[in-house]
């Protein structure tokens, strides 16, 4: 399977000063690390990376990073996924990216959004649906990473807890949660409180 390609350059300079100079020059400092993988300090073009992550998988998009050694000009391709990224809280400028090296034929764990579809019977009768998990850990091969996990809540009644074991997953996907872990709940319908008895003047309860 072909993955989205992103170009990168090795970098020798480290530290905050070097990182600032790199960002001023239009590049973002990054690091690639992983099991049985030599850690590499690199830099990428922010616009190229943002475009690569603009698809339905967002930060879960597997990327084929072509790392060009600035000394030897040798290029090494590494399959990665974004593990962490930092933005400036004011300017929203991308400051740093951590890439986790992965392998095409080895499962990995990613956090995938949970999205409900429909309006449950319980909600229609006055119950309140609460998402216990906004994302859930899914284990699968890089090529099988889903954009979301959908839960059809239409038939769910008030007082129901929807568990991890009830998720409908595509072939090759496994949820890394205990079977009885709650994914969402629908509260029971509240009974209306009876109006307080009116106490007339001179009358004691």
N, C-alpha and C positions, 0 to 999 in steps of 0.2 A: 504493500500500500504506500502511496506517496503522501507525504505530509507537507504542510506549509513550510516553505523555506524562509529563514531569516539569516541575514549576513552579520557576522561579528568579527571583531579584531581583538587579538590578545593585547593586554596592557601590562606593563611592568611596574608603573608607578602606582603606589597605594597611598591611602590617607585622605583626609578631608580636603586638603589643598589640591591634590591631584584630581580628586573627584569633581571639585568645583571647576577646575580648568577644563576638564573633559566635558562637563555640561555646557560650559560657555562655548565650547567648540561644536556643540550640537550633538553630542553623543551621551549615552547614559551608561554609567558603570554597572557591571553585572558580574555574577559569579555562577559557575557551573560546578555542581558537586553531586555525589551519589555513591551508592554502594559499589565497591570495586572500581571506582572511577577517580582518576586524579583530579583534584580541584583546580579549576581554571579561572583566572580573572580575565574578564573580557569587557568589551563595550559594544553597544548596539545603537542603531538609529531609532529614536523614540517613535517617529511616525511610522516606520516600517513595522515595528513591534505592535503598535496600537492597531494598525490595519490587520495584522495577522491574527489578533485576538478579538476582532470585531464580529466574528461569526457567531453562530448559535451556542457554541461551547464556551465562548468567552475565555477566561483564564484557564479553563480545563483543556484548551486546544493543544494537542501534541505538536511540537515544532521541531523541524529539522534545522538545527543551527549550524551554519557553515562557518567554522572558526578559522580565520586566516591568521597565521603567525606573522606578526609584523617584522620579525627578524629574518625568517627563512622563506616567507610567502607560501609555505605549505598550508594546505587547507584540510581541516578535519571536520567531518560531519558528525554531530552528536544529536541524538533524539532526546528532547527535554520536554518538561512541562513547567509552567510557572509555579513555584512553591511559595514565594512571597514577593511583594513589591511595595515600595514606599513612595508616597506622594508628598509634595509640599502642601501643608494644610491650607495655605492662603492662595498660592498661585496655581495649585493642582499640577505643578510640574513634576514629571516622573523623575525620581531621584536615584533609585537603585532597584535592581531586580535580582532575585535568587532563582536560578533554574535548577531543577532536579533532573539529573540524567536518568533516563528510563530505557527499557529495551522493548522492541516491537513485539517479541514473543513471550514477554513476562507480564503477568497481571500487576496492576498497581491500584492503589486506593485513592479515590478523589471524592470531594464533597460535591454532591449534585443537588440542585434545587428541587424541592417538592412543591408541586403545583396542584391545587384542587380544581376539579371541573364540576360544574353543575351546582345546584342549590339543594341542600339536603332536606329531607322530610322534617327532620328535627328543627332546622332553622325556620322553615315555613310555619311551624307551630309555635315559634317563639324561643326556641333554644339558641344557644350561641356556640358557634364553631371556633375552636382554638387550635392553632397549629402548635404542636409541641416541638416539632422539628421543622425548621425552615429549609434545612439541607440535611441530607443523609449520606453516610459514607458508603460508596459503591466500589466494589472490587471487580475489575475487568481488564481486558487487554486494551492498549491504547486506541486501537481502531474501533473499539466498541463503546467508548465513553459516550453516554447519552447527554443531551442538552438539559433534560429534566426528567423527573419521575412524576407521572400524572396519577392522581387519585380521584376516581369518580365517586363523589359523595352523595349523589342524587338519592339513593335508596336508604341512606343512613338515618336512623331515628334518634330522637333525643335520648341522652343517657348512654350513648354508645362511645366506646373507645376503639379506635382503629389501630391495629398493631402492625409491627414490622412484618410479621408472618403473613399478613393479608395483602401485601404489596404485589402487584402484577409486574413482573420484571421480564425484559426480553432475554432471550437465550444468551448465556455467557455472562450475565450480570448476577452478582451476589451482594446482598446488603450486609454490611459489617455491623449489625446490631443484634442484640438478643431477640428471639422471636416474639416475646411478650412486651418489647419496648413500644410505648405509645407514640404514634406518629401524629395523631390528632384526636381531639375529643369533641363531643357535642353535648353541651350541658343539658340537664333535664329542664323541662318547662317549669317555670316558677308559678306556683299557685298564687292567685290574687289574694291579698290580705283582706280579711273581712273588715268592713268599716267599723270604727270604734263606736260603741253605744253612746248616744247623746245623753248627757246628764242634765236633767231639767232643774231649774232653780228650786231649792228647797227639798230636792229628792236626793237621798243618799243611796250610793250603790251598795 
